[in-house]
């Protein structure tokens, strides 16, 4: 990856100016739905103006920009352009993988649990086809390791499925070690990367990942309703497209001579008219992240989460997130004193945006946040009365 700049060389103050939300809110909720930067808004507005003033005359330009966005997503994950398809969301990407594999009755999928439902239901849906779902249970702090999958391994196992980051505790999987385990045991490897992509450097090839899906609305700082699916070119033939349309085939512009030949790469999973506005916005969001550098972003967010952990410990609050920097990404979760929902309401009334999940408070800063944001967070936390 080319994203390893030292964050001390980055002028984060200049980038912070690209996020007008900082003028009103202390936004620490990027594990939910993130705000857009002005660059993302400008990209979307540019397209809308083209729709207004040029209409279909701008179509060739739109298609060119879609390919540019595809290249940016490929760069972000360390893949080739031909290995990327645009999806509506993570659920759609994972469902394409789950439903498209030619499963045999008795085969099994090893799935990390508990997990966000997006990464559970597509696999449970396979049980009607005779495919077994083997739960690989998370340990304290949401931890998962190769040994957990080794113990769950049994005859018929064909695929391992994990979330790169646990949405509740923020535990970050060692994807490379799990990828090595899959390679050694002849297993396919599928990753829900929505809670790490954009904040943690990733190379799908080095990690041995065959399939990866992520929506754009969290750490990518992009749109809702648009994301990406990576399908390794070595295994694309294992997936049958569940939905096929005019853009799934090699001669997509030939409307009168039907020739059913699927595109050779992941683009075969894009059946029809693309979400041009979403892809424009996603491309602009990824371009910004790559400009800053994912390595620098990771270093900065790790620092901010460390400062949050330090402040929470000083207040004798129980932290659910593993504190080893190698075991976390951008999330830190803690058990508050008093009613969690009342605390969330208190935060919102004071302009601080965080989440409540299962009676825990989840805080998730991004690279444009700063120490003043953390001071404001702790000031509001300290002003909360449990009486």
Steps between C-alpha positions, in 0.01 A plus 500: 500500500609861437331646806768506769575869552588603854198683638727765655558623143128541431327835549183365658374853570466562128311176450275576795377805309354262241249374760251779578329275756782594740353852519187367671570156644770302669448202272648176636270248335673381181416137581136593424437746214766759429470857378622594153792725430445803277694316228247217500211746494662691213545181298134412543391856421714502187319192376157639587579816304601287203168317524325837510686671216629219277304183570606192305748706297731465802462119510852421366647724767295322767628159389857626508458628854351166607812324374716751687306424819546128436876552477499698824314223686739243353798705619349528846480121545804399293305339216465529124230710336347184355448362852268780619122531463285781637221389733217671683637398841692237695196273528463486124867419451501219756173363364647485150781285638280283720235438235736471206726220623411157361456339839461130556273368775705433812753775440559749782577865554695609809352834611615732779227559761359706652524744212303764319199333330630597155771239545268231638175488304647436153662184637202383706299535179708214358368248751200435271754382242657253741796721590597502867594814690764438767516773764850611595435672831675820591682507832540783752527835327362353179828326433552243227817314409611222270462248781128576522455407136729200535280359777189558289646325195323179401439291186300693240638843594536713188510865604599729788305823546603781736438865566834676495389702804236405756236774480441487876838469670717624216728194502705484178573158352845398384384441144837381376522219754142390427576519129802274550281257693251493212775440247648215702159334527372567149223735618348803333533822700226767506523828694246763601735799509260786560638578848864516390517607136613861495670495839728192492740419213393190309648282228256230397769302321741495792213407732384216278148641473281364221189715555458833678201733531465845651244778479618858463316671784731431794880534504514570127319829573280440199137448403230273629379254240831453321798279575741253348545126462840343439507159332843350440541424131624152591160407645256716303397189306374341823220758523187483286336844474165483677376808316596556136428798276617688194823619665598150618617399153800581283301675225284716725437767236378252236125506559390318185738204469456297817828335596501360852862512610565622854773756558815321614544695824298627794308747281274208402333558838384848394182408313349831398508878505755608762449728797696779333450754780609251765804387304603861435479572871677179600782568257552849641498364855760233425715747308516719811593206724777392264627857483536512878636143503336206674816439699494858632127474570550179694781652704295809581183309591702258714636801686153650554355169621795466736424843647135402542602180677727695732220743592250219557742315728560819699125509561499136609270397217496143374633475146373215281752557221839321501761766575787343306528725190542188285158378612297810423424736215289814553242391755515525878202383704437544871239432768367831636393581850127551486241449226677466160202636304474800728871562450460484122221756524725718716779476244266596215359799690858621537602443140701179548410213267580143613303172505340271755531130427374234741521741797857596407613835365692471173736779399665502157718796394650552154815673382352853487399488867738664744584531867247782543229256394613257767506776762143588406396135519642460850359834616149392400554154648611653831194727508261204478320444828411145600281618784 
